[in-house]
Amino acid sequence: MTRSKADPIDELADLISPFEQRGMDLSLERMQRALSDLANPCVDVPAVQVVGTNGKGSIACMIHSGLTAAGLNSGLTTSPHLISWCERICINKQPIELPQLRQRLKQLQALARQHNLTPFEQLITAALVHFEANALDWLVLEAGLGGRLDATTAHPNRPLIAIGSIGMDHCEHLGHSLTAISSEKAAVIGPGAHVVSAPQHEAVAQVLEERSQEMGATLEWVEPLSEDWELGLAGHLQRRNGAVARAALRRMNALGSSISEAQIRQGLAQARWPGRLQTLQWKHHSVRVDGAHNPDAAQQLALERGGWSQPGHQQIWILGIQRHKQAPEMLNLLLEPDDEAWIVPVPGHLSWTADMLNEICPRHAQQLRSASSVENVLISLSKKTANRPMPTPVIAGSLYLIGALLAEGVLKEA
């Protein structure tokens, strides 16, 4: 179903304040006090906490899908959402209904005010309360930012940690080096936990090894899945994410669950995670979308390009990148000499403009174009190619941009 941004069916402004009002305010103590007041909902339910810079949503999604395929009841929390707040809280692959979410948030309003919870903390608290009301075997908690002070870390029962690729992002909050950023994320590793990680940069791997040793945790490194694994998520990167998910699911057998290899294969094949290297439709034209919003993700997207494009073939990019992101570095990784890039604003967010990027990246000046919206670019491209197939553009730079395009009905599933 297509929803406009103003559709009241998904309006929670009376219960969740806009992010911009509070900004990033990380603190574990608020969440710990709030959950303590609620008698620590789901304290007896083990959780796999998923951290990383890129791929953690995909990993969480695949783990959740594997648990569902195995007939185990699990709750999943992810962020951000594309269209609906309800996407952030799922049980057995079914999002919470909006009336239920409103009810949970209303019940927690006094507690949220008392402990000055951020919107993200409110949602994680609501998720745990919702999960408590259902008989669940596992929780899958995707960290929002970092790890050490993330709201998901307040859940005390986290015997399993899954780690996606760690790179440079959110430097203003996590630090300006890989060592600093990985230290923030590695802090989620608790005593005796089992940690599963994708291959990492040497500096990151050293931090993970040291933290695991310090906490008496076991650290398992995994290599990407072979080509004989069918994955529901597109892209070579997902073989690395899938390997982390598979290892986490297999480890659950040592923690009291029963999950077969066949069920893991089924779960990974049935996983769906919109907005990540996905082909969508604009009118009768195909477009590719990807939420890549930092240099590491841009580098991976550039590598994925080989799957649909021949060397030297021009690619048209439509990029919406928030102002606090590393847009110049992303352009350097994405653009080949013959490419064209349209720079558009991310709706509702302070964004990079073509003029700003031209000044910082003069070598790309002849490649950059400015437009007020993605739809205007698509209209222009379709007019230029009226008598031949329109080239398939790639829309990237922000999940918020992709979510807005889906919510407004500009793009639809193929």
C-alpha positions as CSV (number, residue, x, y, z in Angstrom):
1,M,0.0,0.0,0.0
2,T,1.3,3.5,-0.9
3,R,1.2,6.1,1.8
4,S,1.9,9.8,1.6
5,K,4.1,11.5,4.2
6,A,1.0,13.1,5.7
7,D,-1.0,9.9,6.1
8,P,-2.2,9.8,9.7
9,I,-2.1,6.0,9.7
10,D,1.6,6.1,10.6
11,E,1.7,9.4,12.5
12,L,3.4,9.1,15.9
13,A,4.4,12.7,16.3
14,D,2.3,13.0,19.5
15,L,4.3,10.2,21.1
16,I,7.7,10.4,19.6
17,S,9.5,13.7,19.3
18,P,11.4,14.5,16.1
19,F,15.0,13.4,16.2
20,E,16.2,16.9,15.5
21,Q,14.7,18.2,18.7
22,R,17.0,16.0,20.8
23,G,19.9,15.1,18.5
24,M,22.2,12.2,19.4
25,D,22.2,11.7,23.1
26,L,23.9,8.4,24.0
27,S,23.6,7.1,27.6
28,L,23.1,3.5,28.9
29,E,22.1,4.6,32.4
30,R,18.8,6.0,31.3
31,M,17.8,2.7,29.7
32,Q,19.0,0.6,32.5
33,R,17.0,2.6,35.1
34,A,13.9,2.6,32.9
35,L,14.1,-1.2,32.3
36,S,14.7,-1.8,36.0
37,D,11.5,0.1,36.8
38,L,9.7,-2.3,34.4
39,A,11.3,-5.4,36.1
40,N,13.6,-5.9,33.1
41,P,11.2,-7.2,30.4
42,C,12.5,-10.3,28.6
43,V,15.3,-10.7,31.0
44,D,15.0,-14.5,30.7
45,V,15.0,-14.4,26.9
46,P,18.5,-14.6,25.3
47,A,19.4,-12.1,22.6
48,V,21.8,-12.0,19.8
49,Q,22.9,-8.4,19.5
50,V,24.1,-7.2,16.1
51,V,26.6,-4.4,15.8
52,G,28.7,-3.0,13.0
53,T,28.9,0.0,10.6
54,N,27.5,-1.7,7.6
55,G,25.4,-4.9,7.1
56,K,24.1,-5.2,10.6
57,G,20.5,-4.8,9.5
58,S,20.9,-7.5,6.9
59,I,22.6,-9.8,9.4
60,A,19.7,-9.2,11.9
61,C,17.2,-9.8,9.2
62,M,18.8,-13.1,8.1
63,I,19.1,-14.4,11.7
64,H,15.4,-13.6,12.4
65,S,14.4,-15.3,9.1
66,G,16.5,-18.4,10.1
67,L,14.8,-18.5,13.6
68,T,11.4,-18.3,11.9
69,A,12.3,-21.1,9.5
70,A,13.3,-23.3,12.4
71,G,9.9,-22.7,14.1
72,L,11.3,-20.7,16.9
73,N,9.6,-17.6,18.1
74,S,11.7,-14.5,17.9
75,G,11.5,-10.7,18.2
76,L,13.5,-8.4,16.0
77,T,14.3,-4.7,16.5
78,T,16.0,-2.7,13.6
79,S,16.5,0.9,12.6
80,P,15.9,3.0,10.7
81,H,12.6,2.2,9.1
82,L,11.8,2.9,5.4
83,I,8.1,3.8,5.6
84,S,6.6,2.8,8.9
85,W,7.7,3.0,12.5
86,C,6.1,-0.5,12.8
87,E,9.0,-2.0,10.7
88,R,11.3,-1.6,13.7
89,I,9.5,-4.1,15.9
90,C,8.7,-7.5,14.5
91,I,7.8,-10.9,15.8
92,N,8.3,-13.9,13.5
93,K,8.7,-11.6,10.5
94,Q,5.5,-9.7,11.2
95,P,5.7,-6.0,12.1
96,I,3.8,-4.7,15.1
97,E,0.4,-3.3,14.2
98,L,0.2,0.5,14.6
99,P,-2.5,0.5,17.2
100,Q,-0.4,-1.9,19.3
101,L,2.7,0.4,18.9
102,R,0.7,3.4,19.9
103,Q,-0.7,1.6,22.9
104,R,2.8,0.5,24.0
105,L,4.2,4.0,23.6
106,K,1.3,5.6,25.4
107,Q,1.8,3.2,28.3
108,L,5.4,4.2,28.5
109,Q,5.0,8.0,28.3
110,A,5.3,8.7,32.0
111,L,8.4,6.4,32.3
112,A,9.9,8.1,29.2
113,R,9.5,11.5,30.7
114,Q,10.8,10.4,34.1
115,H,14.0,9.0,32.6
116,N,14.2,11.5,29.7
117,L,14.4,8.7,27.1
118,T,15.3,9.5,23.6
119,P,13.0,8.5,20.7
120,F,15.2,5.5,20.0
121,E,15.2,4.5,23.6
122,Q,11.5,4.7,23.8
123,L,11.1,2.4,20.8
124,I,13.6,-0.2,22.2
125,T,11.7,-0.1,25.5
126,A,8.4,-0.5,23.7
127,A,9.9,-3.4,21.8
128,L,11.0,-5.2,24.9
129,V,7.6,-4.7,26.6
130,H,5.9,-6.0,23.4
131,F,8.2,-9.0,23.3
132,E,7.6,-9.7,27.0
133,A,3.9,-10.1,26.2
134,N,4.6,-12.9,23.8
135,A,6.3,-16.2,24.4
136,L,9.6,-15.8,22.6
137,D,12.7,-18.0,22.3
138,W,15.1,-15.4,21.1
139,L,15.5,-11.7,20.6
140,V,17.5,-10.2,17.7
141,L,18.6,-6.7,18.6
142,E,20.2,-4.5,16.0
143,A,22.3,-1.8,17.7
144,G,21.4,1.7,16.6
145,L,24.7,3.5,16.8
146,G,28.0,2.3,18.3
147,G,27.4,-0.3,21.0
148,R,28.8,0.7,24.4
149,L,26.1,3.3,25.1
150,D,23.4,1.9,22.7
151,A,19.9,1.2,24.1
152,T,20.0,-2.4,23.0
153,T,23.0,-3.0,25.2
154,A,20.8,-2.4,28.3
155,H,19.3,-5.9,27.7
156,P,21.2,-7.9,30.2
157,N,20.9,-11.3,28.5
158,R,23.1,-11.2,25.4
159,P,25.1,-14.4,25.2
160,L,25.6,-14.0,21.4
161,I,27.2,-11.0,19.6
162,A,27.1,-10.8,15.7
163,I,29.4,-8.2,14.2
164,G,29.2,-6.9,10.6
165,S,31.7,-4.8,8.8
166,I,33.2,-2.0,10.9
167,G,34.4,1.2,9.2
168,M,34.3,5.0,9.4
169,D,30.9,6.5,10.1
170,H,29.3,8.6,12.8
171,C,32.8,9.8,13.7
172,E,31.4,12.8,15.6
173,H,30.0,10.4,18.1
174,L,32.2,7.4,18.0
175,G,35.7,8.7,17.3
176,H,37.9,9.5,14.3
177,S,39.8,6.3,14.0
178,L,39.0,2.7,13.3
179,T,40.4,1.8,16.7
180,A,38.2,4.3,18.5
181,I,35.1,3.3,16.5
182,S,35.7,-0.5,16.9
183,S,36.3,0.0,20.7
184,E,32.8,1.5,21.0
185,K,31.3,-1.4,19.2
186,A,33.4,-4.1,20.9
187,A,32.3,-2.8,24.3
188,V,29.0,-4.8,23.8
189,I,31.0,-8.0,24.3
190,G,30.2,-9.3,27.8
191,P,31.7,-12.0,30.0
192,G,31.6,-15.4,28.4
193,A,29.8,-14.3,25.3
194,H,30.2,-15.9,21.9
195,V,31.2,-13.5,19.2
196,V,30.8,-14.0,15.5
197,S,32.5,-11.6,13.1
198,A,32.9,-11.0,9.4
199,P,36.5,-10.3,8.2
200,Q,37.7,-6.9,9.5
201,H,40.4,-4.4,9.0
202,E,43.5,-5.3,10.9
203,A,43.0,-2.5,13.5
204,V,39.4,-3.6,14.1
205,A,40.3,-7.3,14.4
206,Q,42.9,-6.4,17.0
207,V,40.4,-4.5,19.1
208,L,37.9,-7.4,18.9
209,E,40.5,-10.0,19.8
210,E,41.7,-7.9,22.8
211,R,38.1,-7.3,24.1
212,S,37.1,-10.9,23.7
213,Q,40.2,-12.1,25.6
214,E,39.6,-9.5,28.3
215,M,36.0,-10.7,28.8
216,G,36.6,-14.4,28.5
217,A,34.5,-14.5,25.4
218,T,35.0,-16.8,22.4
219,L,35.6,-15.1,19.0
220,E,34.7,-16.9,15.8
221,W,35.8,-15.5,12.5
222,V,33.8,-16.5,9.4
223,E,34.5,-16.4,5.7
224,P,31.8,-15.5,3.1
225,L,29.3,-18.2,2.1
226,S,30.0,-20.1,-1.1
227,E,28.0,-19.6,-4.2
228,D,25.9,-22.7,-3.6
229,W,24.0,-20.8,-0.8
230,E,20.8,-19.2,-2.1
231,L,20.3,-15.8,-0.4
232,G,17.2,-13.7,-0.4
233,L,19.3,-10.5,-0.3
234,A,21.1,-9.3,-3.4
235,G,24.8,-8.6,-3.7
236,H,28.2,-10.2,-3.0
237,L,28.4,-8.5,0.3
238,Q,25.5,-10.5,1.6
239,R,27.6,-13.7,1.4
240,R,29.7,-12.2,4.2
241,N,26.7,-11.1,6.1
242,G,25.1,-14.4,5.5
243,A,28.1,-16.2,7.0
244,V,27.8,-14.2,10.2
245,A,24.1,-15.0,10.4
246,R,24.7,-18.7,9.7
247,A,27.3,-19.0,12.4
248,A,25.1,-17.2,14.9
249,L,22.2,-19.5,14.2
250,R,24.5,-22.6,14.5
251,R,25.8,-21.3,17.8
252,M,22.2,-21.2,19.1
253,N,22.3,-25.0,19.2
254,A,24.8,-24.8,22.0
255,L,22.5,-22.4,23.8
256,G,19.5,-24.6,24.0
257,S,17.9,-24.2,20.6
258,S,17.5,-26.7,17.8
259,I,18.2,-25.4,14.3
260,S,19.2,-27.6,11.4
261,E,21.5,-26.6,8.5
262,A,18.5,-27.1,6.2
263,Q,16.4,-24.6,8.2
264,I,19.3,-22.1,8.2
265,R,19.5,-22.4,4.4
266,Q,15.7,-21.9,4.2
267,G,15.8,-18.9,6.4
268,L,18.6,-17.2,4.5
269,A,16.9,-17.8,1.2
270,Q,13.6,-16.4,2.5
271,A,15.1,-13.2,4.1
272,R,13.9,-9.9,2.7
273,W,15.5,-6.5,3.5
274,P,14.1,-3.7,1.3
275,G,16.2,-0.7,0.2
276,R,19.5,-2.6,-0.1
277,L,20.7,-3.2,-3.6
278,Q,17.1,-3.6,-4.7
279,T,15.5,-3.2,-8.1
280,L,12.3,-1.1,-8.1
281,Q,10.0,0.5,-10.7
282,W,9.4,4.1,-11.6
283,K,6.4,4.0,-14.0
284,H,7.5,1.3,-16.5
285,H,11.3,1.9,-15.9
286,S,13.6,0.0,-13.6
287,V,15.8,1.7,-11.1
288,R,18.3,0.3,-8.5
289,V,18.3,1.6,-5.0
290,D,20.8,1.1,-2.2
291,G,21.1,2.7,1.2
292,A,24.9,3.2,1.0
293,H,25.6,6.3,3.2
294,N,29.3,6.1,4.1
295,P,32.6,5.4,2.4
296,D,32.8,1.7,3.2
297,A,29.2,1.1,1.9
298,A,30.0,3.2,-1.2
299,Q,33.1,1.1,-1.9
300,Q,31.0,-2.1,-1.7
301,L,28.4,-0.6,-4.0
302,A,31.1,0.3,-6.5
303,L,32.3,-3.4,-6.4
304,E,28.7,-4.6,-6.9
305,R,28.5,-2.5,-10.0
306,G,30.4,-5.2,-11.8
307,G,27.4,-7.5,-11.5
308,W,25.2,-5.3,-13.8
309,S,27.6,-3.1,-15.8
310,Q,30.5,-3.6,-18.2
311,P,33.8,-1.7,-17.7
312,G,33.6,1.7,-19.2
313,H,29.8,1.7,-19.3
314,Q,28.3,5.0,-18.1
315,Q,26.4,4.8,-14.9
316,I,23.9,7.5,-13.9
317,W,23.7,8.1,-10.2
318,I,21.1,9.9,-8.2
319,L,22.6,10.7,-4.8
320,G,21.0,12.2,-1.7
321,I,23.5,12.5,1.1
322,Q,23.0,14.0,4.5
323,R,25.4,16.9,5.3
324,H,27.1,15.1,8.2
325,K,28.1,12.2,5.9
326,Q,31.4,11.9,4.0
327,A,30.0,12.7,0.6
328,P,33.3,13.7,-1.1
329,E,34.9,10.3,-0.2
330,M,31.8,8.5,-1.4
331,L,31.9,10.3,-4.8
332,N,35.6,9.4,-5.2
333,L,34.7,5.7,-4.7
334,L,31.5,5.6,-6.7
335,L,32.2,7.7,-9.8
336,E,34.1,6.4,-12.9
337,P,35.2,9.0,-15.5
338,D,32.2,8.7,-17.8
339,D,29.6,8.6,-15.0
340,E,27.0,11.3,-14.3
341,A,25.7,12.1,-10.8
342,W,22.6,14.0,-9.9
343,I,22.7,15.5,-6.4
344,V,19.3,15.8,-4.7
345,P,18.3,16.7,-1.2
346,V,17.3,14.1,1.3
347,P,13.7,15.1,2.3
348,G,13.6,16.5,5.8
349,H,17.3,16.4,6.3
350,L,20.2,18.9,5.8
351,S,21.9,17.6,2.7
352,W,25.0,18.1,0.5
353,T,24.4,20.2,-2.7
354,A,26.1,19.9,-6.0
355,D,27.7,23.4,-5.5
356,M,29.3,22.3,-2.3
357,L,30.6,19.1,-3.8
358,N,31.9,20.9,-6.9
359,E,33.9,23.2,-4.7
360,I,35.4,20.3,-2.6
361,C,35.7,17.8,-5.5
362,P,36.7,19.8,-8.6
363,R,37.7,16.7,-10.5
364,H,34.1,15.6,-10.5
365,A,32.7,19.1,-11.4
366,Q,31.8,18.1,-15.0
367,Q,30.0,15.0,-13.8
368,L,27.8,16.6,-11.1
369,R,24.3,17.9,-11.8
370,S,21.8,19.5,-9.4
371,A,18.1,18.6,-9.1
372,S,15.3,19.4,-6.6
373,S,14.1,15.8,-6.4
374,V,14.6,12.3,-7.6
375,E,11.4,12.3,-9.6
376,N,12.5,15.4,-11.5
377,V,15.7,13.5,-12.5
378,L,13.7,10.5,-13.6
379,I,11.4,12.6,-15.7
380,S,14.3,14.3,-17.4
381,L,16.0,11.0,-18.1
382,S,12.9,9.5,-19.6
383,K,12.4,12.5,-21.9
384,K,16.0,12.3,-23.2
385,T,15.5,8.6,-24.0
386,A,12.0,8.7,-25.3
387,N,12.8,6.5,-28.3
388,R,15.0,4.0,-26.6
389,P,15.1,2.2,-23.2
390,M,16.0,4.5,-20.3
391,P,19.3,3.6,-18.7
392,T,18.9,2.1,-15.2
393,P,20.0,4.8,-12.7
394,V,21.2,3.9,-9.2
395,I,19.6,5.9,-6.3
396,A,21.8,5.9,-3.2
397,G,23.2,7.9,-0.4
398,S,20.5,7.6,2.3
399,L,17.9,5.1,3.5
400,Y,15.8,8.1,4.4
401,L,15.8,9.1,0.8
402,I,14.7,5.6,-0.4
403,G,12.1,5.5,2.4
404,A,10.6,8.8,1.3
405,L,10.4,7.6,-2.4
406,L,8.6,4.5,-1.3
407,A,6.3,6.3,1.1
408,E,5.3,8.9,-1.5
409,G,4.7,6.2,-4.2
410,V,7.4,7.6,-6.5
411,L,9.0,4.1,-6.6
412,K,7.2,0.8,-6.3
413,E,8.3,-2.8,-6.0
414,A,9.0,-4.5,-9.3
